[in-house]
Amino acid sequence: MEGPTGVVFPKTDAGRSTSVLGRAVVADALRAVDPVGARSAEHETNWRHGYLGHFRRLVEAGCSHATPR
């Protein structure tokens, strides 16, 4: 029997959650440049509707820490 193919989200207690993965990825990306934002993303209780603010914070952190060419 072959294993799953394509994008396979990690199993959690509730099954395979894109929200759990999304929170973790954004929090990890923010951790070094915006620890408060990282904690906020980790504790977002309604990721499906609240993710946009965290992504905005991620983009802003990237822009303010970008190396000029």
Backbone bond lengths (Angstrom), bond angles and torsions (degrees), N, CA, C in turn:
res aa  C-N    CA-C-N  psi(-1)  N-CA   C-N-CA  omega(-1)  CA-C   N-CA-C  phi
1 M - - - 1.449 - - 1.530 109.40 -
2 E 1.316 116.57 130.86 1.457 121.45 178.64 1.521 110.78 -81.69
3 G 1.322 114.65 153.24 1.460 119.92 176.89 1.517 110.92 -81.33
4 P 1.309 116.84 177.37 1.461 121.39 179.72 1.530 110.67 -63.99
5 T 1.312 116.42 153.42 1.459 121.71 176.47 1.519 109.28 -122.27
6 G 1.322 116.01 166.06 1.452 120.24 -179.38 1.515 111.57 79.89
7 V 1.294 116.50 -154.92 1.465 121.76 179.27 1.522 108.19 -80.81
8 V 1.323 116.46 122.22 1.465 121.79 179.63 1.526 107.33 -120.85
9 F 1.313 116.15 115.77 1.461 120.72 -179.17 1.523 109.43 -81.02
10 P 1.344 117.01 144.55 1.464 120.67 -179.22 1.524 111.64 -60.61
11 K 1.327 115.61 146.72 1.468 120.57 176.52 1.517 109.94 -75.67
12 T 1.322 115.24 140.94 1.458 122.45 172.92 1.521 107.10 -125.45
13 D 1.309 116.68 -176.26 1.466 120.23 177.25 1.530 111.54 -60.38
14 A 1.335 116.22 -28.92 1.467 120.91 -176.55 1.531 112.54 -96.71
15 G 1.314 117.74 9.42 1.465 120.47 -177.58 1.514 110.01 111.27
16 R 1.312 116.66 -138.01 1.466 121.56 178.25 1.528 108.07 -109.32
17 S 1.305 115.90 109.22 1.459 120.85 -172.25 1.525 111.49 -110.81
18 T 1.325 116.09 120.97 1.460 119.57 173.74 1.527 110.34 -72.22
19 S 1.316 117.71 -27.38 1.465 120.87 179.27 1.520 111.46 -66.67
20 V 1.317 117.30 -43.56 1.463 121.07 179.41 1.525 109.56 -60.91
21 L 1.323 116.20 -45.81 1.461 120.40 179.71 1.530 110.70 -65.46
22 G 1.319 118.02 -44.38 1.462 121.52 -179.91 1.513 112.41 -59.10
23 R 1.324 116.74 -45.95 1.474 120.58 177.70 1.517 110.78 -59.22
24 A 1.315 116.61 -45.27 1.464 121.03 -177.34 1.525 111.72 -65.67
25 V 1.316 117.76 -42.77 1.470 121.37 -178.99 1.522 110.53 -65.33
26 V 1.320 117.50 -46.77 1.467 120.66 -179.69 1.525 110.10 -65.29
27 A 1.312 117.95 -42.97 1.464 120.65 179.27 1.525 110.80 -61.91
28 D 1.321 117.72 -43.76 1.464 120.49 178.67 1.523 111.42 -63.50
29 A 1.328 117.13 -39.41 1.458 120.88 -179.94 1.532 111.30 -67.11
30 L 1.313 117.09 -33.99 1.463 121.05 -178.89 1.529 113.82 -82.93
31 R 1.304 116.89 -23.70 1.464 121.31 -167.92 1.533 114.06 -49.05
32 A 1.318 118.87 -45.30 1.474 121.02 -175.33 1.531 113.02 -75.50
33 V 1.322 117.72 -28.57 1.464 119.85 -174.43 1.526 113.62 -107.91
34 D 1.323 116.85 -19.15 1.469 120.91 -177.53 1.533 109.25 -151.80
35 P 1.335 116.78 76.47 1.464 120.07 -177.19 1.530 113.80 -58.78
36 V 1.327 117.21 -35.06 1.460 120.48 178.00 1.525 109.87 -66.23
37 G 1.324 116.35 -43.65 1.457 120.86 176.98 1.521 112.02 -62.84
38 A 1.326 116.81 -37.05 1.466 121.10 178.11 1.521 110.65 -62.87
39 R 1.332 116.06 -46.15 1.473 119.77 178.59 1.521 110.85 -63.92
40 S 1.323 116.10 -38.36 1.461 120.13 178.90 1.528 110.78 -62.74
41 A 1.317 117.21 -43.76 1.468 120.67 178.47 1.522 110.46 -63.87
42 E 1.323 117.19 -42.73 1.466 120.91 -179.88 1.526 112.35 -60.58
43 H 1.316 116.26 -33.13 1.460 120.42 -174.91 1.529 114.10 -100.44
44 E 1.333 116.46 7.92 1.470 120.12 177.38 1.529 108.79 -62.90
45 T 1.315 116.68 121.29 1.469 120.39 -176.70 1.518 112.90 -89.11
46 N 1.320 117.21 -15.97 1.458 120.21 -179.13 1.529 108.93 -130.08
47 W 1.330 115.74 66.85 1.456 121.99 -174.47 1.525 112.17 -56.85
48 R 1.305 116.96 -38.95 1.467 120.81 -176.98 1.525 112.02 -56.20
49 H 1.316 116.86 -35.08 1.463 120.36 -179.36 1.530 112.72 -108.40
50 G 1.328 117.57 -17.17 1.459 120.35 -174.76 1.513 115.20 -103.76
51 Y 1.331 117.74 1.22 1.462 120.18 -174.68 1.530 113.41 -67.44
52 L 1.314 117.72 -28.95 1.457 120.64 -172.55 1.527 112.15 -59.14
53 G 1.309 117.82 -42.85 1.464 120.82 178.65 1.517 112.25 -62.26
54 H 1.317 116.55 -35.49 1.467 120.65 179.50 1.528 110.84 -72.05
55 F 1.330 116.89 -38.60 1.462 119.87 176.02 1.520 110.78 -66.59
56 R 1.319 117.24 -37.88 1.464 120.93 176.66 1.522 109.77 -60.74
57 R 1.309 115.56 -44.44 1.463 120.38 179.26 1.530 110.48 -62.74
58 L 1.315 116.32 -37.93 1.458 121.79 178.36 1.530 111.00 -64.21
59 V 1.320 117.15 -44.85 1.468 121.23 178.94 1.525 110.17 -65.10
60 E 1.328 116.97 -43.57 1.468 120.15 179.36 1.518 111.12 -61.90
61 A 1.332 116.89 -40.33 1.463 120.27 178.66 1.528 110.01 -64.72
62 G 1.318 116.73 -39.34 1.455 120.31 178.45 1.515 112.34 -65.07
63 C 1.324 115.91 -40.09 1.467 119.99 -179.94 1.515 111.53 -68.18
64 S 1.309 117.45 -39.39 1.464 119.83 -177.19 1.522 112.31 -77.69
65 H 1.326 118.02 -15.59 1.465 121.40 179.11 1.524 112.17 -111.09
66 A 1.321 116.74 12.10 1.472 120.82 -178.87 1.526 109.93 -71.95
67 T 1.308 115.50 144.29 1.453 121.03 177.30 1.528 108.37 -87.82
68 P 1.336 117.77 126.36 1.472 119.02 178.97 1.517 111.17 -63.50
69 R 1.316 115.22 148.11 1.482 119.62 179.40 1.491 110.83 -86.29
